[in-house]
Amino acid sequence: MSKIITSLDEVLEQVQDGASIAVGGFGLCGIPEKLIIALQEKGTKELTVYSNNCGVDDWGLGLLLQNKQIKKMVASYVGENKTFEKQFLSGELEVELVPQGTLAERLRAGGAGIPGFYTATGVGTEVAKGKEHKEFDGKTYILERGIVADFAFVKAWKADPFGNLVFRKTARNFNPTVATAGKITIVEVEELVGAGELDADEIHTPGVYVQHVYEGKAYEKRIERLTTRKEA
Amino acid sequence: MSGREKILNRAVKEIKDGMCVNLGIGMPTLIADRIPEEFDVMLQSENGLLGIGSYPKESEVDADLINAGKETVTAKRNASYFDSAESFSMIRGGHIDLAILGGMEVSETGDLANWMIPGKMVKGMGGAMDLVQGAKRIVVIMDHRNKYGESKVKKSCELPLTGEGVVHVLITDMAVFEFTEKGMELVELQEGVTLEELKEATTASFIVRESVK
């Protein structure tokens, strides 16, 4: 069965109200912009979303917020989004703030079949409340749980028909980790290449993690903070 | 010299040749430009870059290359890209030599609060809680007092903590403190500040290193 899909609509049919989705990206860098837009159009509601950030008001995951499709957001930093603030303060949106490294490791663990792990991150803070504490070699750690999501939405640079993935620069970020943590992983790419065209040594994510690959057109790739130096 | 200049000039001295360093978002980012050119320092960005270069020229801007503050950047020679789990393995596994972070409050036992103010919109801790637990050395830079003139260097933090007993060095516009087994120790006064003025402006208890007396 081919992993290549030419329309996102048919695979998104599987995403039902109440589903959990792990989404790649850091800020607006490396976000699966086509998948997010397609899910916004589909209108699936009551979603639990695992993602480092929640986009901005009118782009990225912010689009799903505007449409009130997200019930619970699990993220490390959500500071760039007014819609988020409004829905959070009104109690419409449930939020779990997770330290960024803990979020990455929870996704990595979930994808690797590890149900929980101990970390020093968050000890002595609000993050540690209600969690098991354990001492190893005289230092205190807390138990954090692995994350397995119903779906993973991933943005890669290139893919081959088997779903082997290559990412580009810092657009890699959470994407490879998220790819392992979905029961069904859907990847959108800028360029779909032929079988054998990717060198086995350059592959960042082996295709075993990937169920569907979609080649997107005309990526917008918005920049959140354009900073430059003067041309010499 | 402004308070901020004093802080930044002193903070850059914590960076030694050959180090891998994470600079927090905001004021710590400004330290990058002050690192001596002859130093071989690799700056880490927790979104997946070791070896942050300068900001790009307009013609070099690449939406796929940003720092943790979501600013467009470049990568310097010997740089590497990696995913977020790898990035935090680096941080949590103790492979980053130094992290310089901003602060809202620091206590005399080295607790740091820098991520949320109750009653205000919570933005999230990002990677700060990982950095304070994982990096080998934690330097906090902040103004000594808030805008109401109250000490931000406290007996104990009132704001929710980022980490407990995690600060090694605190650099403010008034002084530099180190946290050791002896407790919080004043090691330097910033130019133009007297010990009396410092004591007046500080609610934390601290010991004074012989060289400062």
Interface residues (C-beta under 8 A of the other chain):
Chain A: F26 G27 L28 C29 G30 N52 A75 S76 Y77 V78 G79 E80 E85 F88 L89 V95 L97 P99 Q100 G101 T102 L103 A104 E105 L107 R108 T119 A120 T121 G122 V123 G124 T125 E126 V127 W157 F167 R168 K169 T170 A171 R172 N173 F174 N175 P176 T177 H204 K221 R222 I223 E224 R225 L226 T227 T228 R229 K230 E231 A232
Chain B: S45 E46 N47 G48 L49 S54 Y55 P56 K57 E58 S59 V61 D62 A63 D64 L65 I66 N67 A68 G69 K70 E71 T72 V73 A75 Y81 F82 D83 S84 A85 S87 F88 I91 R92 D111 M121 V122 K123 G124 M125 G126 G127 A128 M129 D130 Q133 G134 P160 L161 T162 G163 E164 G165
